[in-house]
Amino acid sequence: MAAKYTTMFNTSVINRFKQLDTPFYYYDLDILRKTLEACRSASSKYGFHVHYAMKANFNTKVLDAIQFYGFGADCVSGNEVKAAIEHGFGKDKVVFAGVGKSDKEINLALDADIFCFNAESVQELVIINDCNSCGRHDSVIGAFR
């Protein structure tokens, strides 16, 4: 008896793939939207704030979908903070969680008035505080890992 296989893509999609140079990325935005809706539904029950790891994917359509569902951006570098803000994520939805943040990156995030820094140590909090010494912000939200 021959095994039956379930395919992820229909024949027309597979034929379209054959015409593309490799490697390439294919994003099923319908599956992404269903996943984001399920995540939003589950997280809203508890008041959780969901942040998408910017390092995972910078594709504009993916980021648009993530923003549409109200999620924030989890950034691990100053360039990701900048990219999140430029893409339209609200400053109140941007978290800077990178390790080994440079003073330049910290200042960029302070200037952007992001929501929160995730700090790896008390020493890192001192550096963030020192970078804010000119009083740009009355308070800076920090979280420890």
Rosetta blueprint (number, residue, H / E / L):
1 M L
2 A L
3 A L
4 K L
5 Y L
6 T L
7 T L
8 M L
9 F L
10 N L
11 T H
12 S H
13 V H
14 I H
15 N H
16 R H
17 F H
18 K H
19 Q L
20 L L
21 D L
22 T L
23 P L
24 F L
25 Y L
26 Y L
27 Y L
28 D L
29 L H
30 D H
31 I H
32 L H
33 R H
34 K H
35 T H
36 L H
37 E H
38 A H
39 C H
40 R H
41 S H
42 A H
43 S H
44 S H
45 K L
46 Y L
47 G L
48 F L
49 H L
50 V L
51 H E
52 Y E
53 A E
54 M H
55 K H
56 A H
57 N L
58 F L
59 N L
60 T H
61 K H
62 V H
63 L H
64 D H
65 A H
66 I H
67 Q H
68 F H
69 Y L
70 G L
71 F L
72 G E
73 A E
74 D E
75 C E
76 V L
77 S L
78 G H
79 N H
80 E H
81 V H
82 K H
83 A H
84 A H
85 I H
86 E H
87 H H
88 G L
89 F L
90 G L
91 K H
92 D H
93 K H
94 V E
95 V E
96 F E
97 A L
98 G L
99 V L
100 G L
101 K L
102 S L
103 D H
104 K H
105 E H
106 I H
107 N H
108 L H
109 A H
110 L H
111 D H
112 A H
113 D L
114 I L
115 F L
116 C E
117 F E
118 N E
119 A E
120 E L
121 S L
122 V H
123 Q H
124 E H
125 L H
126 V H
127 I H
128 I H
129 N H
130 D H
131 C H
132 N L
133 S L
134 C L
135 G L
136 R L
137 H L
138 D L
139 S L
140 V L
141 I L
142 G E
143 A E
144 F E
145 R L
